[in-house]
Amino acid sequence: MLRKLAVATIAVGLAGGALGLGTAAQAQAVKAGVLTCNVASGFGFIFGSSRAVNCTFAPGGGPPQHYAGAINKFGVDIGEVEAIYDRARSLGNLVASGVSCHIGSQLLDTGPVMEAVDKVLALIERLRAAGHVIRYVDLGGGLGVAYKSADAAPEIRAFIGKLKNKVQGRELAVMVEPGRSIAGAAGVLLTRVLYRKRTPKKEFLIVDAAMNDLIRPALYQGHHEIVPLRKNGRPAILADVVGPVCESGDFLARDREVADAAPGDLFAVSTAGAYGFVLASNYNSRSRPPEILVSGDQWRTIRARETFEDLIRGEQGF
Ligand SMILES: Cc1ncc(COP(=O)(O)O)c(C=O)c1O
């Protein structure tokens, strides 16, 4: 139930990211009384009554990994925003009440977010001057987490302080949509070494977790520290840590210094709490692992390990 509620909220909040939110989901959101809906392109929304909309736009100008409205499927180019708000006003049943932006993800430096805030605030001034009553500013998510031990995640208190200084006195309610920075460091993926394989050129540690359990390394070269649950004092080895799936993209780490482990040893793949289990799949007919909640010295299963029956449940007509 909690997950369902969260998904409903996120789907609406992330319309900028979701792009093609189906009309059923939009209707559900309206019925649930969500505060605003974000518009990621023109108006694909169906509204039964007057609704507040935010326009999600990409301020652009940031480093290449950030979203840019004109060349990216996300958001609306900043140059188009004012026309869209005018159109919303002309439709009669929409109220353009806020501005929303999300410049990208895994930002270890909040400088680009602050630059975006300046652009958003300037845009809000222009929209207000054109008669739009703008009450909300939504700055999206994107704050990074420390995937590598040398990384330093932005300090949230300092970030909020800077943000407050910029918006103070402007009569704007501020929303943020942090995802990874809340959940990323809270999760680890536990995996067991199945066997070791040595070729004339390389060493492989084959573990029982695979790309279907954590796809970040295969999908976008995501880095996760891989630490042994028990230290054995032996020098580290250089190896690829790979899963058992028949795909050369099935790896958790490549050319990595890891503990000299033997079959049966356990590793924790760190910082797997965001874009981890939610991106897990049943690819290669692999059942997804259980989810365990650890609180202090207590733990409990909050999602059962999938079984073969779970995998074939929806199949029919043979
Ligand atoms: C519109 C929007 N808000 C928030 C987020 C969450 O981002 P993060 O997990 O990097 O904080 C995303 C993710 O892509 C997004 O598209």
The ligand as an ORCA input file, in Angstrom:
! r2SCAN-3c Opt
* xyz 0 1
  C      11.748     15.119    -12.457
  C      12.621     14.316    -11.547
  N      12.655     14.623    -10.228
  C      13.408     13.901     -9.366
  C      14.170     12.818     -9.802
  C      14.982     12.078     -8.789
  O      16.337     12.239     -9.059
  P      17.443     11.759     -8.036
  O      17.154     10.332     -7.689
  O      18.709     11.917     -8.819
  O      17.359     12.658     -6.840
  C      14.150     12.462    -11.164
  C      14.949     11.320    -11.643
  O      15.271     11.164    -12.788
  C      13.352     13.224    -12.059
  O      13.312     12.941    -13.377
*
